[in-house]
Amino acid sequence: MHAVSDEQLIQWVANGDVSCLGTLFDRYQDGLLNYCWQLTHNQAVAEDLVQEVFLRLLRRAKSYRGEASFKTWVYQIARNVSYDHLRKQQRQQTDTNEPEIVNDAVVDERSAEQAAAGQESLGHLADSLASLTAEQREVIWLGRCEFSDYRSLATALGCTAQAARVRMHRAMKALNEVFNQLQGAKLDV
Amino acid sequence: MSDSIHDDRELRELSSEQKDLWEALDGLPRREADSGFRRRVMHAVHEAHDKQQSRWSWVNFLQPQARTAFGMAAACLIGLLIGRELEGADDKKVDDRVAELESRMNVMGRELLINRLDAASPSDRLAAVLAAAEYAGEDSMISEALLTRAINDPVSSVRAAAVTSLGQGVNQREVADELLGLLQQYDSPTVQLAIIDALLRYGDPELVQSLKDRARQQELHPALSDYVSESTARTSI
């Protein structure tokens, strides 16, 4: 529990006190960075997206009505920013017909880290998660690490609580399947 | 049906084949930004804010003389309005407003302090380090900023002051461990003395023992080895 609530801070930002964004940054940068990374799998891009989130917060502070919690609002913004980027990236790839190479680099980096730590099973889990679609990764990550109830998760995802529940079940099922395949492949070797 | 994701039975049953799968997600490595990330984002935010201000402030369009006159008139008007409002407000409302202003001042003060710790001028950084001592034990962001000063500041007096400021508020083992680690990095006796003082004040027997070992193995400045032996003997740690 913070002495000054997020909602109060963003209200002060709306009134022109930009320094309060620094405190909000301290509270949310880790969560947002990891969320954006889950969607993009690129550290530099994720950092740029988090910066864009805070620039949008500055521009839109006055439009925050307090109907949803600040946290769900900021994740809605992060979601829009990230999907804008993914769409743009997809367009560029279609235009240039260049293959996607970013994920390969990420997998290499992760494999090296985890091999060193000897956490093979965790490595499989990370690989399984990485192989899911952005929508599936997003619902699992937000549900596991950021929101504890379907209602907040649904608000951040811009859908109903029931839809969030269905998406979560499907995503977990997909994760489970890929994870089992990877574990099975390990046993076969 | 429960609204809580973690109590979702279907989800737990689904993952029963790999029942720890859901929990294991917690163990996935987290991404961390480098120490300059905050500065970069806040710089971009302030730049955007300045741009926004210069674009939208219609007062900028007024002539300087007219702007002064306008400013004075606005100040008078605001003063009158505040006076009228306070006159009619009940005590609770005033208390709430004072509390709000206090919280706001705290947030602003903290931001200013963290920014000043990064100032270009060593004397500004030194002043900020001394001022930050008061909050070192209470505010993790300030402790972290002080630790960065203690590790990275190019000026040894600022490093020593940062360690001293940290030492006054050391109430976390991690901070004490970081300080102990710094002993190996620096051979400046001033910085080493500040670290030793901070660790002795923290008083953890394990850390004090580690200090004594280093003194014995002559890893410290000779005068400081004696200082450690005397201090620990005096306090019979």
Chai-1 contact restraints between the chains, C-beta under 6 A:
chainA,res_idxA,chainB,res_idxB,connection_type,confidence,min_distance_angstrom,max_distance_angstrom,comment,restraint_id
A,V4,B,S103,contact,1.0,0.0,6.0,A-B,restraint_1
A,V4,B,V107,contact,1.0,0.0,6.0,A-B,restraint_2
A,V18,B,H49,contact,1.0,0.0,6.0,A-B,restraint_3
A,S19,B,M108,contact,1.0,0.0,6.0,A-B,restraint_4
A,S19,B,E111,contact,1.0,0.0,6.0,A-B,restraint_5
A,C20,B,V107,contact,1.0,0.0,6.0,A-B,restraint_6
A,L21,B,V45,contact,1.0,0.0,6.0,A-B,restraint_7
A,G22,B,M42,contact,1.0,0.0,6.0,A-B,restraint_8
A,G22,B,E111,contact,1.0,0.0,6.0,A-B,restraint_9
A,T23,B,V107,contact,1.0,0.0,6.0,A-B,restraint_10
A,D26,B,M141,contact,1.0,0.0,6.0,A-B,restraint_11
A,L33,B,R31,contact,1.0,0.0,6.0,A-B,restraint_12
A,L33,B,A33,contact,1.0,0.0,6.0,A-B,restraint_13
A,N34,B,R30,contact,1.0,0.0,6.0,A-B,restraint_14
A,N34,B,R31,contact,1.0,0.0,6.0,A-B,restraint_15
A,W37,B,R31,contact,1.0,0.0,6.0,A-B,restraint_16
A,E47,B,A33,contact,1.0,0.0,6.0,A-B,restraint_17
A,Q51,B,V41,contact,1.0,0.0,6.0,A-B,restraint_18
A,Q51,B,A44,contact,1.0,0.0,6.0,A-B,restraint_19
A,F54,B,V41,contact,1.0,0.0,6.0,A-B,restraint_20
A,F54,B,V45,contact,1.0,0.0,6.0,A-B,restraint_21
A,L55,B,A48,contact,1.0,0.0,6.0,A-B,restraint_22
A,L58,B,V45,contact,1.0,0.0,6.0,A-B,restraint_23
A,L58,B,A48,contact,1.0,0.0,6.0,A-B,restraint_24
A,L122,B,G27,contact,1.0,0.0,6.0,A-B,restraint_25
A,L125,B,A24,contact,1.0,0.0,6.0,A-B,restraint_26
A,A126,B,L28,contact,1.0,0.0,6.0,A-B,restraint_27
A,G143,B,I5,contact,1.0,0.0,6.0,A-B,restraint_28
A,R144,B,L25,contact,1.0,0.0,6.0,A-B,restraint_29
A,S148,B,I5,contact,1.0,0.0,6.0,A-B,restraint_30
A,D149,B,D3,contact,1.0,0.0,6.0,A-B,restraint_31
A,D149,B,S4,contact,1.0,0.0,6.0,A-B,restraint_32
A,Y150,B,D3,contact,1.0,0.0,6.0,A-B,restraint_33
A,R151,B,D3,contact,1.0,0.0,6.0,A-B,restraint_34
A,M172,B,L14,contact,1.0,0.0,6.0,A-B,restraint_35
